[in-house]
Amino acid sequence: MKIIIDEQSVAWYREELDLGDGDSIRFFPRYGGYSPIQSGFSLGISPEPAKEAKVLTEKGGLSFFVEEDDLWYFDGHDLEVQFDEKKAEPAFHYHK
């Protein structure tokens, strides 16, 4: 599994969450919502330091990660975070 994130999404997270260089964002499964890969769950984000990051991508001075205990959610998919111009926010896409 890998995390792919575009520059516009990095800038959006930095601005919206008031993040600075060296800060981290965790991607994790949360109960409820919609996901094309896990029924009954959706993807959450949290600005927090990694504890046991299994997948980590650094871009634009920020770290984006998934903890080992959360890998089940992705079911072998890569996570692509791509800025959605119409919604003016990052969107999640999953690729096998």
PAMARTI-519850 format. One record per residue: residue in three letters; x, y, z of N, C-alpha, C in turn. Coordinates in steps of 0.05 Angstrom, whole numbers, plus 5000, padded with zeros to 4 digits. Atoms other than C-alpha are relative to their C-alpha. Layout:
// PAMARTI-519850
<site><residu>ALA</residu><n_px>X</n_px><n_py>Y</n_py><n_pz>Z</n_pz><ca_px>X</ca_px><ca_py>Y</ca_py><ca_pz>Z</ca_pz><c_px>X</c_px><c_py>Y</c_py><c_pz>Z</c_pz></site>
...
// end
This chain:
// PAMARTI-519850
<site><residu>MET</residu><n_px>5017</n_px><n_py>4976</n_py><n_pz>5000</n_pz><ca_px>5000</ca_px><ca_py>5000</ca_py><ca_pz>5000</ca_pz><c_px>5017</c_px><c_py>5025</c_py><c_pz>5000</c_pz></site>
<site><residu>LYS</residu><n_px>4986</n_px><n_py>4975</n_py><n_pz>4999</n_pz><ca_px>5022</ca_px><ca_py>5071</ca_py><ca_pz>4987</ca_pz><c_px>4980</c_px><c_py>5023</c_py><c_pz>5000</c_pz></site>
<site><residu>ILE</residu><n_px>5016</n_px><n_py>4976</n_py><n_pz>4999</n_pz><ca_px>4995</ca_px><ca_py>5141</ca_py><ca_pz>4997</ca_pz><c_px>5011</c_px><c_py>5019</c_py><c_pz>4979</c_pz></site>
<site><residu>ILE</residu><n_px>4993</n_px><n_py>4980</n_py><n_pz>5021</n_pz><ca_px>4996</ca_px><ca_py>5189</ca_py><ca_pz>4937</ca_pz><c_px>4983</c_px><c_py>5024</c_py><c_pz>5006</c_pz></site>
<site><residu>ILE</residu><n_px>5015</n_px><n_py>4976</n_py><n_pz>4994</n_pz><ca_px>4977</ca_px><ca_py>5261</ca_py><ca_pz>4950</ca_pz><c_px>5011</c_px><c_py>5023</c_py><c_pz>4983</c_pz></site>
<site><residu>ASP</residu><n_px>4992</n_px><n_py>4978</n_py><n_pz>5017</n_pz><ca_px>4978</ca_px><ca_py>5322</ca_py><ca_pz>4905</ca_pz><c_px>5006</c_px><c_py>5025</c_py><c_pz>5016</c_pz></site>
<site><residu>GLU</residu><n_px>4991</n_px><n_py>4976</n_py><n_pz>4987</n_pz><ca_px>5007</ca_px><ca_py>5390</ca_py><ca_pz>4922</ca_pz><c_px>4976</c_px><c_py>5017</c_py><c_pz>5010</c_pz></site>
<site><residu>GLN</residu><n_px>5023</n_px><n_py>4984</n_py><n_pz>4992</n_pz><ca_px>4939</ca_px><ca_py>5425</ca_py><ca_pz>4925</ca_pz><c_px>4987</c_px><c_py>4988</c_py><c_pz>5026</c_pz></site>
<site><residu>SER</residu><n_px>5011</n_px><n_py>5012</n_py><n_pz>4975</n_pz><ca_px>4914</ca_px><ca_py>5375</ca_py><ca_pz>4978</ca_pz><c_px>5019</c_px><c_py>5005</c_py><c_pz>5023</c_pz></site>
<site><residu>VAL</residu><n_px>4981</n_px><n_py>4994</n_py><n_pz>4978</n_pz><ca_px>4978</ca_px><ca_py>5385</ca_py><ca_pz>5019</ca_pz><c_px>4995</c_px><c_py>5028</c_py><c_pz>5009</c_pz></site>
<site><residu>ALA</residu><n_px>5004</n_px><n_py>4972</n_py><n_pz>4993</n_pz><ca_px>4967</ca_px><ca_py>5460</ca_py><ca_pz>5017</ca_pz><c_px>4973</c_px><c_py>5004</c_py><c_pz>5015</c_pz></site>
<site><residu>TRP</residu><n_px>5026</n_px><n_py>4998</n_py><n_pz>4987</n_pz><ca_px>4893</ca_px><ca_py>5451</ca_py><ca_pz>5036</ca_pz><c_px>5002</c_px><c_py>4991</c_py><c_pz>5029</c_pz></site>
<site><residu>TYR</residu><n_px>4997</n_px><n_py>5010</n_py><n_pz>4972</n_pz><ca_px>4910</ca_px><ca_py>5408</ca_py><ca_pz>5097</ca_pz><c_px>5016</c_px><c_py>5019</c_py><c_pz>5017</c_pz></site>
<site><residu>ARG</residu><n_px>4983</n_px><n_py>4981</n_py><n_pz>4985</n_pz><ca_px>4964</ca_px><ca_py>5457</ca_py><ca_pz>5118</ca_pz><c_px>4984</c_px><c_py>5024</c_py><c_pz>5009</c_pz></site>
<site><residu>GLU</residu><n_px>5016</n_px><n_py>4976</n_py><n_pz>4994</n_pz><ca_px>4916</ca_px><ca_py>5516</ca_py><ca_pz>5115</ca_pz><c_px>4977</c_px><c_py>4993</c_py><c_pz>5018</c_pz></site>
<site><residu>GLU</residu><n_px>5025</n_px><n_py>5006</n_py><n_pz>4985</n_pz><ca_px>4852</ca_px><ca_py>5483</ca_py><ca_pz>5142</ca_pz><c_px>5006</c_px><c_py>4990</c_py><c_pz>5028</c_pz></site>
<site><residu>LEU</residu><n_px>4994</n_px><n_py>5012</n_py><n_pz>4973</n_pz><ca_px>4886</ca_px><ca_py>5447</ca_py><ca_pz>5200</ca_pz><c_px>5022</c_px><c_py>5015</c_py><c_pz>5014</c_pz></site>
<site><residu>ASP</residu><n_px>4979</n_px><n_py>4983</n_py><n_pz>4988</n_pz><ca_px>4937</ca_px><ca_py>5502</ca_py><ca_pz>5214</ca_pz><c_px>5025</c_px><c_py>4984</c_py><c_pz>5007</c_pz></site>
<site><residu>LEU</residu><n_px>4976</n_px><n_py>5018</n_py><n_pz>4997</n_pz><ca_px>4996</ca_px><ca_py>5454</ca_py><ca_pz>5204</ca_pz><c_px>5025</c_px><c_py>5014</c_py><c_pz>4991</c_pz></site>
<site><residu>GLY</residu><n_px>4974</n_px><n_py>4989</n_py><n_pz>5007</n_pz><ca_px>5069</ca_px><ca_py>5471</ca_py><ca_pz>5200</ca_pz><c_px>5019</c_px><c_py>4977</c_py><c_pz>4992</c_pz></site>
<site><residu>ASP</residu><n_px>4980</n_px><n_py>5020</n_py><n_pz>5007</n_pz><ca_px>5131</ca_px><ca_py>5435</ca_py><ca_pz>5175</ca_pz><c_px>5005</c_px><c_py>4981</c_py><c_pz>5023</c_pz></site>
<site><residu>GLY</residu><n_px>4996</n_px><n_py>5021</n_py><n_pz>4980</n_pz><ca_px>5141</ca_px><ca_py>5369</ca_py><ca_pz>5211</ca_pz><c_px>4975</c_px><c_py>4989</c_py><c_pz>5012</c_pz></site>
<site><residu>ASP</residu><n_px>5025</n_px><n_py>5011</n_py><n_pz>4990</n_pz><ca_px>5068</ca_px><ca_py>5359</ca_py><ca_pz>5228</ca_pz><c_px>4991</c_px><c_py>4976</c_py><c_pz>4984</c_pz></site>
<site><residu>SER</residu><n_px>5009</n_px><n_py>5026</n_py><n_pz>5012</n_pz><ca_px>5031</ca_px><ca_py>5294</ca_py><ca_pz>5211</ca_pz><c_px>4970</c_px><c_py>4999</c_py><c_pz>4999</c_pz></site>
<site><residu>ILE</residu><n_px>5028</n_px><n_py>5006</n_py><n_pz>5003</n_pz><ca_px>4963</ca_px><ca_py>5272</ca_py><ca_pz>5187</ca_pz><c_px>4996</c_px><c_py>4970</c_py><c_pz>4999</c_pz></site>
<site><residu>ARG</residu><n_px>5006</n_px><n_py>5029</n_py><n_pz>5000</n_pz><ca_px>4936</ca_px><ca_py>5203</ca_py><ca_pz>5203</ca_pz><c_px>4974</c_px><c_py>4996</c_py><c_pz>4984</c_pz></site>
<site><residu>PHE</residu><n_px>5024</n_px><n_py>5009</n_py><n_pz>5013</n_pz><ca_px>4886</ca_px><ca_py>5169</ca_py><ca_pz>5156</ca_pz><c_px>4992</c_px><c_py>4974</c_py><c_pz>5015</c_pz></site>
<site><residu>PHE</residu><n_px>5010</n_px><n_py>5022</n_py><n_pz>4984</n_pz><ca_px>4842</ca_px><ca_py>5120</ca_py><ca_pz>5194</ca_pz><c_px>4971</c_px><c_py>4993</c_py><c_pz>4993</c_pz></site>
<site><residu>PRO</residu><n_px>5028</n_px><n_py>5007</n_py><n_pz>5004</n_pz><ca_px>4777</ca_px><ca_py>5081</ca_py><ca_pz>5187</ca_pz><c_px>4982</c_px><c_py>5010</c_py><c_pz>5022</c_pz></site>
<site><residu>ARG</residu><n_px>5020</n_px><n_py>4992</n_py><n_pz>4980</n_pz><ca_px>4716</ca_px><ca_py>5108</ca_py><ca_pz>5222</ca_pz><c_px>4974</c_px><c_py>4987</c_py><c_pz>4994</c_pz></site>
<site><residu>TYR</residu><n_px>5026</n_px><n_py>5014</n_py><n_pz>5003</n_pz><ca_px>4649</ca_px><ca_py>5075</ca_py><ca_pz>5233</ca_pz><c_px>4980</c_px><c_py>5020</c_py><c_pz>4988</c_pz></site>
<site><residu>GLY</residu><n_px>5021</n_px><n_py>4984</n_py><n_pz>5013</n_pz><ca_px>4594</ca_px><ca_py>5102</ca_py><ca_pz>5188</ca_pz><c_px>5010</c_px><c_py>5014</c_py><c_pz>4976</c_pz></site>
<site><residu>GLY</residu><n_px>4993</n_px><n_py>4986</n_py><n_pz>5024</n_pz><ca_px>4593</ca_px><ca_py>5142</ca_py><ca_pz>5125</ca_pz><c_px>5001</c_px><c_py>4980</c_py><c_pz>4976</c_pz></site>
<site><residu>TYR</residu><n_px>4998</n_px><n_py>5016</n_py><n_pz>5024</n_pz><ca_px>4610</ca_px><ca_py>5114</ca_py><ca_pz>5056</ca_pz><c_px>5029</c_px><c_py>4996</c_py><c_pz>4992</c_pz></site>
<site><residu>SER</residu><n_px>4974</n_px><n_py>5007</n_py><n_pz>5011</n_pz><ca_px>4670</ca_px><ca_py>5080</ca_py><ca_pz>5027</ca_pz><c_px>4996</c_px><c_py>4980</c_py><c_pz>4977</c_pz></site>
<site><residu>PRO</residu><n_px>5003</n_px><n_py>5020</n_py><n_pz>5021</n_pz><ca_px>4676</ca_px><ca_py>5043</ca_py><ca_pz>4961</ca_pz><c_px>5015</c_px><c_py>4974</c_py><c_pz>5006</c_pz></site>
<site><residu>ILE</residu><n_px>4984</n_px><n_py>5024</n_py><n_pz>4994</n_pz><ca_px>4723</ca_px><ca_py>4992</ca_py><ca_pz>4994</ca_pz><c_px>4992</c_px><c_py>4986</c_py><c_pz>5026</c_pz></site>
<site><residu>GLN</residu><n_px>5009</n_px><n_py>5012</n_py><n_pz>4975</n_pz><ca_px>4692</ca_px><ca_py>4979</ca_py><ca_pz>5063</ca_pz><c_px>4972</c_px><c_py>5009</c_py><c_pz>5007</c_pz></site>
<site><residu>SER</residu><n_px>5028</n_px><n_py>4994</n_py><n_pz>4994</n_pz><ca_px>4617</ca_px><ca_py>4977</ca_py><ca_pz>5074</ca_pz><c_px>4998</c_px><c_py>5008</c_py><c_pz>5030</c_pz></site>
<site><residu>GLY</residu><n_px>5005</n_px><n_py>4991</n_py><n_pz>4973</n_pz><ca_px>4595</ca_px><ca_py>5016</ca_py><ca_pz>5136</ca_pz><c_px>5022</c_px><c_py>5016</c_py><c_pz>5013</c_pz></site>
<site><residu>PHE</residu><n_px>4977</n_px><n_py>4984</n_py><n_pz>4990</n_pz><ca_px>4661</ca_px><ca_py>5054</ca_py><ca_pz>5144</ca_pz><c_px>5006</c_px><c_py>5022</c_py><c_pz>4980</c_pz></site>
<site><residu>SER</residu><n_px>4989</n_px><n_py>4979</n_py><n_pz>5017</n_pz><ca_px>4692</ca_px><ca_py>5117</ca_py><ca_pz>5117</ca_pz><c_px>5028</c_px><c_py>5008</c_py><c_pz>5010</c_pz></site>
<site><residu>LEU</residu><n_px>4972</n_px><n_py>4993</n_py><n_pz>4993</n_pz><ca_px>4761</ca_px><ca_py>5148</ca_py><ca_pz>5118</ca_pz><c_px>5000</c_px><c_py>5026</c_py><c_pz>5016</c_pz></site>
<site><residu>GLY</residu><n_px>4997</n_px><n_py>4976</n_py><n_pz>4984</n_pz><ca_px>4777</ca_px><ca_py>5197</ca_py><ca_pz>5173</ca_pz><c_px>5029</c_px><c_py>5010</c_py><c_pz>4999</c_pz></site>
<site><residu>ILE</residu><n_px>4973</n_px><n_py>4988</n_py><n_pz>4998</n_pz><ca_px>4836</ca_px><ca_py>5244</ca_py><ca_pz>5183</ca_pz><c_px>5003</c_px><c_py>5012</c_py><c_pz>5027</c_pz></site>
<site><residu>SER</residu><n_px>4994</n_px><n_py>4989</n_py><n_pz>4974</n_pz><ca_px>4869</ca_px><ca_py>5268</ca_py><ca_pz>5246</ca_pz><c_px>5028</c_px><c_py>5011</c_py><c_pz>5000</c_pz></site>
<site><residu>PRO</residu><n_px>4973</n_px><n_py>4989</n_py><n_pz>4998</n_pz><ca_px>4928</ca_px><ca_py>5315</ca_py><ca_pz>5256</ca_pz><c_px>5013</c_px><c_py>4990</c_py><c_pz>5026</c_pz></site>
<site><residu>GLU</residu><n_px>4988</n_px><n_py>5012</n_py><n_pz>4976</n_pz><ca_px>4970</ca_px><ca_py>5273</ca_py><ca_pz>5304</ca_pz><c_px>5026</c_px><c_py>4987</c_py><c_pz>4992</c_pz></site>
<site><residu>PRO</residu><n_px>4975</n_px><n_py>5014</n_py><n_pz>5006</n_pz><ca_px>5039</ca_px><ca_py>5242</ca_py><ca_pz>5309</ca_pz><c_px>4996</c_px><c_py>4970</c_py><c_pz>4997</c_pz></site>
<site><residu>ALA</residu><n_px>5002</n_px><n_py>5028</n_py><n_pz>5004</n_pz><ca_px>5050</ca_px><ca_py>5171</ca_py><ca_pz>5286</ca_pz><c_px>5010</c_px><c_py>4985</c_py><c_pz>5024</c_pz></site>
<site><residu>LYS</residu><n_px>4992</n_px><n_py>5018</n_py><n_pz>4978</n_pz><ca_px>5055</ca_px><ca_py>5115</ca_py><ca_pz>5337</ca_pz><c_px>5014</c_px><c_py>4975</c_py><c_pz>4988</c_pz></site>
<site><residu>GLU</residu><n_px>4989</n_px><n_py>5023</n_py><n_pz>5014</n_pz><ca_px>5065</ca_px><ca_py>5053</ca_py><ca_pz>5293</ca_pz><c_px>4993</c_px><c_py>5002</c_py><c_pz>4970</c_pz></site>
<site><residu>ALA</residu><n_px>5007</n_px><n_py>4996</n_py><n_pz>5028</n_pz><ca_px>5060</ca_px><ca_py>5080</ca_py><ca_pz>5222</ca_pz><c_px>5011</c_px><c_py>4977</c_py><c_pz>4983</c_pz></site>
<site><residu>LYS</residu><n_px>4992</n_px><n_py>5021</n_py><n_pz>5019</n_pz><ca_px>5061</ca_px><ca_py>5024</ca_py><ca_pz>5171</ca_pz><c_px>5005</c_px><c_py>5011</c_py><c_pz>4972</c_pz></site>
<site><residu>VAL</residu><n_px>4997</n_px><n_py>4986</n_py><n_pz>5026</n_pz><ca_px>5053</ca_px><ca_py>5069</ca_py><ca_pz>5110</ca_pz><c_px>5004</c_px><c_py>5029</c_py><c_pz>5006</c_pz></site>
<site><residu>LEU</residu><n_px>4993</n_px><n_py>4972</n_py><n_pz>4995</n_pz><ca_px>5084</ca_px><ca_py>5138</ca_py><ca_pz>5109</ca_pz><c_px>5009</c_px><c_py>5014</c_py><c_pz>4974</c_pz></site>
<site><residu>THR</residu><n_px>4992</n_px><n_py>4984</n_py><n_pz>5023</n_pz><ca_px>5090</ca_px><ca_py>5191</ca_py><ca_pz>5055</ca_pz><c_px>5005</c_px><c_py>5028</c_py><c_pz>5010</c_pz></site>
<site><residu>GLU</residu><n_px>4993</n_px><n_py>4973</n_py><n_pz>4993</n_pz><ca_px>5124</ca_px><ca_py>5258</ca_py><ca_pz>5064</ca_pz><c_px>4998</c_px><c_py>5018</c_py><c_pz>4976</c_pz></site>
<site><residu>LYS</residu><n_px>5003</n_px><n_py>4982</n_py><n_pz>5022</n_pz><ca_px>5105</ca_px><ca_py>5317</ca_py><ca_pz>5020</ca_pz><c_px>4995</c_px><c_py>5028</c_py><c_pz>5010</c_pz></site>
<site><residu>GLY</residu><n_px>5004</n_px><n_py>4972</n_py><n_pz>4993</n_pz><ca_px>5109</ca_px><ca_py>5392</ca_py><ca_pz>5026</ca_pz><c_px>5005</c_px><c_py>5006</c_py><c_pz>5030</c_pz></site>
<site><residu>GLY</residu><n_px>4994</n_px><n_py>4995</n_py><n_pz>4971</n_pz><ca_px>5138</ca_px><ca_py>5388</ca_py><ca_pz>5097</ca_pz><c_px>4981</c_px><c_py>4986</c_py><c_pz>5019</c_pz></site>
<site><residu>LEU</residu><n_px>5018</n_px><n_py>5015</n_py><n_pz>4983</n_pz><ca_px>5081</ca_px><ca_py>5345</ca_py><ca_pz>5123</ca_pz><c_px>5003</c_px><c_py>4970</c_py><c_pz>4996</c_pz></site>
<site><residu>SER</residu><n_px>5000</n_px><n_py>5029</n_py><n_pz>5002</n_pz><ca_px>5077</ca_px><ca_py>5270</ca_py><ca_pz>5137</ca_pz><c_px>4971</c_px><c_py>4990</c_py><c_pz>5000</c_pz></site>
<site><residu>PHE</residu><n_px>5026</n_px><n_py>5012</n_py><n_pz>5002</n_pz><ca_px>5016</ca_px><ca_py>5229</ca_py><ca_pz>5118</ca_pz><c_px>5003</c_px><c_py>4970</c_py><c_pz>5004</c_pz></site>
<site><residu>PHE</residu><n_px>4994</n_px><n_py>5028</n_py><n_pz>4993</n_pz><ca_px>5009</ca_px><ca_py>5160</ca_py><ca_pz>5148</ca_pz><c_px>4975</c_px><c_py>4984</c_py><c_pz>5007</c_pz></site>
<site><residu>VAL</residu><n_px>5020</n_px><n_py>5020</n_py><n_pz>4991</n_pz><ca_px>4968</ca_px><ca_py>5098</ca_py><ca_pz>5164</ca_pz><c_px>5013</c_px><c_py>4983</c_py><c_pz>5020</c_pz></site>
<site><residu>GLU</residu><n_px>4989</n_px><n_py>5017</n_py><n_pz>4979</n_pz><ca_px>4979</ca_px><ca_py>5060</ca_py><ca_pz>5228</ca_pz><c_px>4996</c_px><c_py>4970</c_py><c_pz>4992</c_pz></site>
<site><residu>GLU</residu><n_px>5001</n_px><n_py>5029</n_py><n_pz>5006</n_pz><ca_px>4991</ca_px><ca_py>4985</ca_py><ca_pz>5225</ca_pz><c_px>4972</c_px><c_py>4988</c_py><c_pz>5006</c_pz></site>
<site><residu>ASP</residu><n_px>5026</n_px><n_py>5011</n_py><n_pz>4993</n_pz><ca_px>4925</ca_px><ca_py>4970</ca_py><ca_pz>5260</ca_pz><c_px>4977</c_px><c_py>5008</c_py><c_pz>4981</c_pz></site>
<site><residu>ASP</residu><n_px>5021</n_px><n_py>4990</n_py><n_pz>5018</n_pz><ca_px>4886</ca_px><ca_py>5008</ca_py><ca_pz>5207</ca_pz><c_px>5003</c_px><c_py>4990</c_py><c_pz>4971</c_pz></site>
<site><residu>LEU</residu><n_px>4996</n_px><n_py>5009</n_py><n_pz>5027</n_pz><ca_px>4913</ca_px><ca_py>4973</ca_py><ca_pz>5145</ca_pz><c_px>4978</c_px><c_py>4983</c_py><c_pz>4989</c_pz></site>
<site><residu>TRP</residu><n_px>5022</n_px><n_py>5017</n_py><n_pz>5009</n_pz><ca_px>4854</ca_px><ca_py>4925</ca_py><ca_pz>5142</ca_pz><c_px>4980</c_px><c_py>5016</c_py><c_pz>4983</c_pz></site>
<site><residu>TYR</residu><n_px>5020</n_px><n_py>4984</n_py><n_pz>5013</n_pz><ca_px>4810</ca_px><ca_py>4982</ca_py><ca_pz>5119</ca_pz><c_px>5006</c_px><c_py>5003</c_py><c_pz>4970</c_pz></site>
<site><residu>PHE</residu><n_px>4991</n_px><n_py>4995</n_py><n_pz>5028</n_pz><ca_px>4850</ca_px><ca_py>4992</ca_py><ca_pz>5054</ca_pz><c_px>4999</c_px><c_py>4975</c_py><c_pz>4983</c_pz></site>
<site><residu>ASP</residu><n_px>5003</n_px><n_py>5026</n_py><n_pz>5015</n_pz><ca_px>4845</ca_px><ca_py>4918</ca_py><ca_pz>5034</ca_pz><c_px>5018</c_px><c_py>4998</c_py><c_pz>4976</c_pz></site>
<site><residu>GLY</residu><n_px>4980</n_px><n_py>5002</n_py><n_pz>5022</n_pz><ca_px>4908</ca_px><ca_py>4922</ca_py><ca_pz>4991</ca_pz><c_px>4998</c_px><c_py>5023</c_py><c_pz>4980</c_pz></site>
<site><residu>HIS</residu><n_px>5002</n_px><n_py>4977</n_py><n_pz>5018</n_pz><ca_px>4888</ca_px><ca_py>4988</ca_py><ca_pz>4958</ca_pz><c_px>5020</c_px><c_py>5022</c_py><c_pz>5007</c_pz></site>
<site><residu>ASP</residu><n_px>4986</n_px><n_py>4975</n_py><n_pz>4995</n_pz><ca_px>4932</ca_px><ca_py>5049</ca_py><ca_pz>4950</ca_pz><c_px>4980</c_px><c_py>5022</c_py><c_pz>5004</c_pz></site>
<site><residu>LEU</residu><n_px>5017</n_px><n_py>4977</n_py><n_pz>4996</n_pz><ca_px>4903</ca_px><ca_py>5114</ca_py><ca_pz>4974</ca_pz><c_px>5012</c_px><c_py>5024</c_py><c_pz>4984</c_pz></site>
<site><residu>GLU</residu><n_px>4992</n_px><n_py>4976</n_py><n_pz>5015</n_pz><ca_px>4906</ca_px><ca_py>5173</ca_py><ca_pz>4926</ca_pz><c_px>4982</c_px><c_py>5023</c_py><c_pz>5010</c_pz></site>
<site><residu>VAL</residu><n_px>5014</n_px><n_py>4976</n_py><n_pz>4991</n_pz><ca_px>4887</ca_px><ca_py>5241</ca_py><ca_pz>4954</ca_pz><c_px>5004</c_px><c_py>5021</c_py><c_pz>4978</c_pz></site>
<site><residu>GLN</residu><n_px>4999</n_px><n_py>4982</n_py><n_pz>5023</n_pz><ca_px>4871</ca_px><ca_py>5288</ca_py><ca_pz>4897</ca_pz><c_px>4980</c_px><c_py>5023</c_py><c_pz>5005</c_pz></site>
<site><residu>PHE</residu><n_px>5017</n_px><n_py>4977</n_py><n_pz>4995</n_pz><ca_px>4843</ca_px><ca_py>5358</ca_py><ca_pz>4903</ca_pz><c_px>4977</c_px><c_py>5001</c_py><c_pz>4981</c_pz></site>
<site><residu>ASP</residu><n_px>5025</n_px><n_py>4998</n_py><n_pz>5016</n_pz><ca_px>4771</ca_px><ca_py>5365</ca_py><ca_pz>4878</ca_pz><c_px>4994</c_px><c_py>5030</c_py><c_pz>4997</c_pz></site>
<site><residu>GLU</residu><n_px>5004</n_px><n_py>4972</n_py><n_pz>5005</n_pz><ca_px>4765</ca_px><ca_py>5433</ca_py><ca_pz>4846</ca_pz><c_px>4971</c_px><c_py>5009</c_py><c_pz>5005</c_pz></site>
<site><residu>LYS</residu><n_px>5029</n_px><n_py>4993</n_py><n_pz>4996</n_pz><ca_px>4688</ca_px><ca_py>5432</ca_py><ca_pz>4847</ca_pz><c_px>4992</c_px><c_py>5003</c_py><c_pz>5029</c_pz></site>
<site><residu>LYS</residu><n_px>5006</n_px><n_py>4999</n_py><n_pz>4971</n_pz><ca_px>4684</ca_px><ca_py>5417</ca_py><ca_pz>4921</ca_pz><c_px>5019</c_px><c_py>5017</c_py><c_pz>5016</c_pz></site>
<site><residu>ALA</residu><n_px>4979</n_px><n_py>4984</n_py><n_pz>4987</n_pz><ca_px>4747</ca_px><ca_py>5457</ca_py><ca_pz>4938</ca_pz><c_px>5010</c_px><c_py>4986</c_py><c_pz>5025</c_pz></site>
<site><residu>GLU</residu><n_px>4989</n_px><n_py>5016</n_py><n_pz>4978</n_pz><ca_px>4773</ca_px><ca_py>5401</ca_py><ca_pz>4982</ca_pz><c_px>5012</c_px><c_py>4974</c_py><c_pz>4989</c_pz></site>
<site><residu>PRO</residu><n_px>4988</n_px><n_py>5025</n_py><n_pz>5009</n_pz><ca_px>4814</ca_px><ca_py>5337</ca_py><ca_pz>4978</ca_pz><c_px>4979</c_px><c_py>4978</c_py><c_pz>4998</c_pz></site>
<site><residu>ALA</residu><n_px>5018</n_px><n_py>5023</n_py><n_pz>5004</n_pz><ca_px>4779</ca_px><ca_py>5274</ca_py><ca_pz>4953</ca_pz><c_px>5017</c_px><c_py>4975</c_py><c_pz>5001</c_pz></site>
<site><residu>PHE</residu><n_px>4986</n_px><n_py>5025</n_py><n_pz>4997</n_pz><ca_px>4799</ca_px><ca_py>5202</ca_py><ca_pz>4966</ca_pz><c_px>4993</c_px><c_py>4981</c_py><c_pz>4977</c_pz></site>
<site><residu>HIS</residu><n_px>5004</n_px><n_py>5020</n_py><n_pz>5021</n_pz><ca_px>4809</ca_px><ca_py>5151</ca_py><ca_pz>4911</ca_pz><c_px>5017</c_px><c_py>4975</c_py><c_pz>5008</c_pz></site>
<site><residu>TYR</residu><n_px>4987</n_px><n_py>5025</n_py><n_pz>4992</n_pz><ca_px>4829</ca_px><ca_py>5078</ca_py><ca_pz>4920</ca_pz><c_px>5007</c_px><c_py>4985</c_py><c_pz>4975</c_pz></site>
<site><residu>HIS</residu><n_px>4991</n_px><n_py>5015</n_py><n_pz>5023</n_pz><ca_px>4869</ca_px><ca_py>5037</ca_py><ca_pz>4870</ca_pz><c_px>5014</c_px><c_py>4974</c_py><c_pz>5009</c_pz></site>
<site><residu>LYS</residu><n_px>4987</n_px><n_py>5026</n_py><n_pz>4995</n_pz><ca_px>4889</ca_px><ca_py>4963</ca_py><ca_pz>4871</ca_pz><c_px>5026</c_px><c_py>4999</c_py><c_pz>4984</c_pz></site>
// end
